[in-house]
Each structure stands twice: as C-alpha cells, then as structure tokens.
Amino acid sequence: MIICENLLFSHGAELQHYNSGDYIFKEESTPKYYLQIKSGTVKLSSFLEDGKEFIHGIPFDGHCFAETYIFHSRKYAVSAVAVTDCEIIRLEKNKLIKLVLEKPELLLKIYSYTADRMRYKHITSAPFSFRDPITKLNLLMSHVKAHFGFEEQFSFPVPYTRQQLASLTGMRIETVIRAIKKMEQQNIVKIDNSKIFI
C-alpha cells in the first residue's frame, strides 16, 4: 500500500464499495479525492473516436490511482471503472494536502510510486512503435513479469484477459488471439486452461 490505511482513516478517509462495472470517476469530472485500493481491480481507460477502449492501467490491491490529479485543478483525462468488486479508500483532496504537509515523507512515497508507474508506462508504450503483434505482446508481458520479480520460463500467470491485452496495446482482440496462439507454438508462452503463462 502507498499510504498506511490506518493513517488515512485517522485523517477522515472513507471506505467506498463499488460493484464490477461501476464508475469510480468519469473523464472530465473534477478530482476531489485521493483514491487507494483496499481490495479489487480498477481500470483507467479512455475511449477513442471509433469507440475503441484504450486502457492506460489496471491497478489493484494496495495501489493508488489518479493521485497526480490531486496536485492541480484540471479535470480527469481518463475514467476509472471497477473491473471486479472493489473497496476503495478515499480521502478528500484538502485533507490529503493537510496530511502531506504534516508528514512530508508521504509526498516522497507518492512521488516514488508515480515515478515507478511512469517508468512502467514508458517501457510498455515502446511496443507501439512495432507493427508485429507478437513483439508488442511479448514486450508488454515480459515487462510485467519482470516488474513482479518472476524469472523462470512460464512461471508468471499474465494478469490480463485477451481483451485487456488488446486494449492495452491498441490491437484488435482477434489479432491478440491469433498472436497468442502463435506465441504458444513458438514456445514463448504456455496456455493452461485458457490462462496465459510467460
């Protein structure tokens, strides 16, 4: 977790429950809260003109999300939707600012987390320059595997569905399905009960 839950609650945080599919916030709405996931998975996404969804990230238990919006007055550029049933700790923006001023080391924790996520974003956005779907998927999945500290071949269960992989890479689902099958044939991934292992 980024900020200790007890510390958040002692400064006025509330625990909010969301069902799968519920919006936590919508694009163009005004940021009012620091948000940290107690349990569940969230997706941060936007929709392109053709209606295709682009997923910017899929944070889960212990992660905060859209925290950078707390430090300026602009509206959200993405929407946050519960992928699973979620419990989200939320603390009003002004209360977080007060907490950070009292405990400036928290700002370093938040900034370190944001910097790590930006590094992840830079590495995973590199595949967009490649046309080959296998190269895109392999770079994305290999980076996520390394991020979680897995090294052995086929030791890491990819935490994304094929649709989420499509949305994360900007490809069509059919392209992802075909590429995953080819990756299995090339011994890059293993499929076990429809789950992808790399």
PLY file of the C-alpha trace (Angstrom):
ply
format ascii 1.0
element vertex 198
property float x
property float y
property float z
element edge 197
property int vertex1
property int vertex2
end_header
0.00 0.00 0.00
1.15 3.52 -0.70
-0.15 5.23 2.45
-0.96 3.28 5.64
-4.71 2.64 5.72
-4.98 3.45 9.44
-3.30 6.81 8.80
-5.78 7.58 6.03
-8.78 6.62 8.19
-7.47 8.62 11.16
-7.45 11.67 8.89
-11.03 11.28 7.74
-10.86 8.74 4.90
-13.97 6.72 3.99
-14.25 3.20 2.63
-16.35 3.07 -0.56
-17.73 -0.10 -2.15
-18.06 -0.49 -5.93
-19.52 -3.35 -7.92
-17.83 -4.67 -11.04
-18.61 -2.25 -13.88
-19.27 0.76 -11.63
-17.59 4.06 -12.46
-15.36 5.39 -9.69
-14.99 8.61 -11.65
-15.62 9.68 -15.24
-13.45 11.51 -17.72
-13.90 15.30 -17.47
-15.12 15.14 -13.87
-13.37 17.18 -11.18
-10.87 15.37 -8.91
-11.97 15.59 -5.27
-10.30 12.61 -3.57
-7.10 10.66 -3.08
-8.04 7.08 -4.02
-6.32 3.90 -2.78
-7.49 0.36 -3.48
-8.08 -1.75 -0.38
-9.26 -4.72 -2.47
-10.18 -5.34 -6.08
-9.02 -4.23 -9.52
-9.68 -0.98 -11.37
-9.06 0.02 -14.97
-8.14 3.51 -16.10
-9.29 3.98 -19.67
-10.49 6.33 -22.34
-12.47 5.80 -25.50
-11.21 6.76 -28.93
-13.35 8.37 -31.63
-14.12 4.98 -33.19
-15.47 3.77 -29.84
-12.46 1.56 -29.12
-11.37 1.50 -25.49
-7.75 2.24 -24.63
-6.64 1.05 -21.18
-3.95 3.18 -19.54
-3.51 0.97 -16.49
-5.04 -1.72 -14.31
-4.17 -1.02 -10.65
-5.17 -3.45 -7.90
-4.95 -4.05 -4.11
-2.71 -1.54 -2.34
-2.24 0.79 -5.31
-3.42 4.36 -5.51
-4.60 5.79 -8.82
-5.01 9.20 -10.46
-3.13 10.65 -7.49
-1.39 13.27 -9.64
-4.73 15.00 -10.22
-4.86 15.94 -6.54
-1.98 18.37 -7.06
-3.58 20.55 -9.74
-7.04 21.79 -10.70
-7.55 20.07 -14.06
-10.29 17.56 -14.80
-9.68 13.83 -15.20
-8.42 12.85 -18.67
-9.47 9.21 -18.09
-12.29 7.25 -16.49
-11.83 4.76 -13.63
-14.06 1.67 -13.64
-14.16 -1.24 -11.19
-13.11 -4.42 -13.03
-14.03 -6.54 -10.00
-15.98 -5.70 -6.87
-13.79 -3.14 -5.10
-13.23 -1.44 -1.79
-11.68 1.97 -2.33
-10.33 4.19 0.43
-10.94 7.82 -0.42
-9.67 10.89 1.34
-10.80 14.39 0.44
-8.23 16.38 -1.51
-7.82 19.13 1.12
-7.37 16.51 3.87
-4.64 14.75 1.87
-2.84 18.06 1.32
-3.01 18.73 5.07
-1.72 15.21 5.83
1.19 15.60 3.38
2.13 18.94 4.93
2.15 17.27 8.36
4.12 14.27 7.10
6.20 15.34 4.08
7.74 11.88 3.78
4.36 10.74 2.40
4.88 13.01 -0.59
8.10 11.15 -1.34
6.23 7.82 -1.15
3.54 9.07 -3.53
6.14 10.57 -5.87
8.21 7.36 -5.84
5.12 5.33 -6.69
4.20 7.73 -9.51
7.78 7.64 -10.85
7.73 3.82 -10.86
4.43 3.83 -12.74
5.80 6.34 -15.27
8.79 4.05 -15.87
6.39 1.16 -16.44
4.37 3.34 -18.83
7.46 4.33 -20.82
8.63 0.74 -21.16
5.22 -0.63 -22.09
4.48 2.17 -24.56
7.62 1.31 -26.55
5.91 -1.68 -28.24
3.54 0.73 -30.01
6.37 1.55 -32.41
6.42 -2.09 -33.53
3.94 -3.36 -36.08
4.40 -7.02 -35.20
1.73 -8.09 -32.67
3.94 -10.82 -31.19
6.70 -8.29 -30.47
4.21 -5.92 -28.84
2.66 -8.59 -26.64
5.99 -10.17 -25.72
7.47 -6.84 -24.62
4.40 -5.95 -22.58
4.03 -9.32 -20.86
7.78 -9.73 -20.25
7.96 -6.33 -18.60
5.01 -7.04 -16.31
6.61 -10.40 -15.44
9.93 -8.70 -14.57
8.11 -5.99 -12.60
6.68 -8.66 -10.29
10.07 -10.37 -9.94
9.42 -13.59 -11.91
12.33 -15.09 -13.87
11.64 -18.73 -14.69
10.01 -19.55 -18.02
6.22 -19.96 -17.77
6.28 -19.05 -14.06
4.16 -15.90 -14.38
0.39 -16.01 -14.96
-0.39 -12.94 -17.10
-2.95 -10.93 -15.09
-4.78 -9.62 -18.15
-7.54 -11.04 -20.30
-7.09 -11.15 -24.05
-9.48 -8.20 -24.33
-7.42 -6.22 -21.81
-4.23 -7.05 -23.72
-5.92 -5.73 -26.85
-6.96 -2.54 -25.07
-3.51 -2.09 -23.52
-1.73 -2.45 -26.89
-4.26 -0.80 -29.19
-4.81 -4.01 -31.16
-7.98 -5.83 -32.10
-8.97 -8.79 -29.93
-8.82 -11.11 -32.96
-5.22 -10.03 -33.58
-4.29 -10.72 -29.97
-5.91 -14.18 -30.03
-4.02 -15.14 -33.21
-0.75 -13.74 -31.85
-1.10 -15.63 -28.53
-1.65 -18.89 -30.44
1.49 -18.24 -32.49
3.43 -17.38 -29.33
2.36 -20.72 -27.85
3.54 -22.52 -30.98
6.89 -20.67 -30.76
7.22 -21.68 -27.07
7.13 -18.04 -25.90
4.05 -18.57 -23.75
2.18 -21.55 -22.35
-1.62 -21.77 -22.23
-3.12 -23.70 -19.35
-6.90 -23.76 -19.03
-7.08 -20.58 -21.19
-4.68 -18.78 -18.78
-1.51 -17.33 -20.35
1.84 -18.08 -18.68
5.09 -16.44 -19.72
0 1
1 2
2 3
3 4
4 5
5 6
6 7
7 8
8 9
9 10
10 11
11 12
12 13
13 14
14 15
15 16
16 17
17 18
18 19
19 20
20 21
21 22
22 23
23 24
24 25
25 26
26 27
27 28
28 29
29 30
30 31
31 32
32 33
33 34
34 35
35 36
36 37
37 38
38 39
39 40
40 41
41 42
42 43
43 44
44 45
45 46
46 47
47 48
48 49
49 50
50 51
51 52
52 53
53 54
54 55
55 56
56 57
57 58
58 59
59 60
60 61
61 62
62 63
63 64
64 65
65 66
66 67
67 68
68 69
69 70
70 71
71 72
72 73
73 74
74 75
75 76
76 77
77 78
78 79
79 80
80 81
81 82
82 83
83 84
84 85
85 86
86 87
87 88
88 89
89 90
90 91
91 92
92 93
93 94
94 95
95 96
96 97
97 98
98 99
99 100
100 101
101 102
102 103
103 104
104 105
105 106
106 107
107 108
108 109
109 110
110 111
111 112
112 113
113 114
114 115
115 116
116 117
117 118
118 119
119 120
120 121
121 122
122 123
123 124
124 125
125 126
126 127
127 128
128 129
129 130
130 131
131 132
132 133
133 134
134 135
135 136
136 137
137 138
138 139
139 140
140 141
141 142
142 143
143 144
144 145
145 146
146 147
147 148
148 149
149 150
150 151
151 152
152 153
153 154
154 155
155 156
156 157
157 158
158 159
159 160
160 161
161 162
162 163
163 164
164 165
165 166
166 167
167 168
168 169
169 170
170 171
171 172
172 173
173 174
174 175
175 176
176 177
177 178
178 179
179 180
180 181
181 182
182 183
183 184
184 185
185 186
186 187
187 188
188 189
189 190
190 191
191 192
192 193
193 194
194 195
195 196
196 197
